[in-house]
Amino acid sequence: MTVRCVLAFDFGLNNIGVAAGQAITRTAEGITTLKAKNGVPHWSAIDELVASWRPDILLVGLPLNMDQTMSAMAERAQQFALQLAERYTQPVELVDERLTSFEARGRSADRDARHAIAAQLIAETYLSQSDQRR
């Protein structure tokens, strides 16, 4: 599968950051932060993003513990990824996102922007590793 466009999600219980990235330059840009209620997003907003960006793959950040064990939030992120896979025809992949939220805090004082920045970092991690998958 040739990946040209990715849509990445930084899953959270109250906020879900979203970024779009493209494979040619291996860059991404945070595009929005969606509100969620106990991890449940407004699916219509995600529907619009998927229809607008038409990504080849959807990415979800997997917040593993530093020792690579699953956290409760990682389990919730996996559930979100499964929901995306059931709802859309694009493949869904989990991306190790350890320290992306920490790095996002260093890039912006705006709390809402941090979620989109974390999603950007998730997308860029995936895109930078794309050569290793071939």
C-alpha positions in Angstrom: 0.0 0.0 0.0 1.3 3.4 -0.9 0.7 6.0 1.8 0.3 9.5 0.6 -1.8 11.1 3.4 -2.2 10.2 7.0 -4.6 11.4 9.6 -3.3 11.0 13.2 -5.2 11.1 16.5 -3.9 11.9 19.9 -6.6 10.2 21.9 -7.7 11.6 25.2 -10.8 11.3 27.5 -11.7 15.0 27.1 -9.8 16.1 24.0 -8.6 14.3 20.8 -5.9 16.1 18.8 -5.9 15.6 15.1 -3.1 16.1 12.6 -2.7 15.5 8.9 0.5 14.5 7.3 1.9 13.6 3.9 4.5 11.1 3.0 6.4 13.0 0.3 7.9 15.5 2.8 7.3 13.4 5.9 5.8 16.3 7.6 2.5 16.9 9.4 0.4 19.7 10.7 -1.9 19.8 13.7 -5.4 20.7 12.3 -7.8 20.6 15.2 -8.6 19.5 18.7 -11.9 17.7 19.1 -13.9 17.6 22.3 -14.7 14.2 23.8 -16.8 13.0 26.7 -15.1 10.2 28.6 -13.2 9.3 25.4 -16.3 9.3 23.2 -15.7 11.8 20.3 -18.3 13.6 18.2 -18.2 11.1 15.4 -19.7 13.5 12.9 -16.6 15.7 13.3 -14.3 12.8 12.6 -16.5 11.8 9.7 -16.0 15.3 8.2 -12.2 15.1 8.7 -11.9 11.7 7.0 -14.1 12.8 4.1 -12.2 16.0 3.7 -8.6 14.7 4.0 -9.3 11.2 2.4 -6.3 9.7 4.2 -4.7 6.4 3.2 -4.2 5.4 6.8 -5.5 6.5 10.2 -3.0 6.6 13.1 -3.7 6.5 16.8 -1.1 7.3 19.4 -0.5 4.5 21.8 0.6 5.9 25.2 2.7 3.0 26.6 4.4 3.3 29.9 8.1 4.0 29.8 8.8 0.2 30.4 6.7 -0.5 27.3 3.8 -2.0 29.4 0.2 -1.1 28.6 -1.4 1.8 30.6 -5.1 2.2 31.1 -5.0 5.0 28.6 -3.2 2.8 26.1 -6.1 0.3 26.4 -8.6 3.1 25.7 -6.6 4.3 22.7 -6.6 0.7 21.4 -10.4 0.7 21.7 -10.6 4.0 19.9 -8.5 2.6 17.1 -10.8 -0.4 16.8 -13.8 1.9 16.5 -12.0 3.9 13.8 -11.3 0.6 11.9 -14.9 -0.5 12.2 -16.2 2.9 11.0 -13.9 3.7 8.1 -12.4 1.8 5.2 -8.9 3.0 5.8 -6.4 0.9 7.7 -5.6 2.0 11.3 -2.3 1.7 12.9 -1.1 2.3 16.5 2.0 4.5 16.9 4.1 4.6 20.1 3.5 8.1 21.4 5.6 8.2 24.6 6.7 11.7 25.4 4.7 13.4 22.6 2.5 15.2 25.2 5.6 16.3 27.1 7.2 17.6 23.8 3.9 19.3 22.8 3.8 21.2 26.2 7.2 22.6 25.3 6.0 23.8 21.9 2.8 25.6 23.0 1.3 27.3 26.0 -2.2 26.8 24.5 -3.7 23.7 26.1 -6.0 22.9 23.1 -3.2 23.4 20.6 -1.0 20.9 22.5 -3.3 18.0 21.6 -3.1 18.8 17.9 0.7 19.2 18.2 0.9 15.8 19.9 -1.1 14.3 17.0 1.4 16.0 14.6 4.3 14.3 16.4 2.5 11.0 16.1 2.1 11.5 12.4 5.7 12.6 11.9 6.9 9.6 13.9 5.0 7.2 11.6 6.2 9.1 8.5 9.8 9.1 9.5 9.7 5.4 10.1 8.0 4.6 6.8 11.2 3.8 5.0 11.9 1.1 7.6 8.6 -0.6 6.8 9.4 -1.1 3.1 
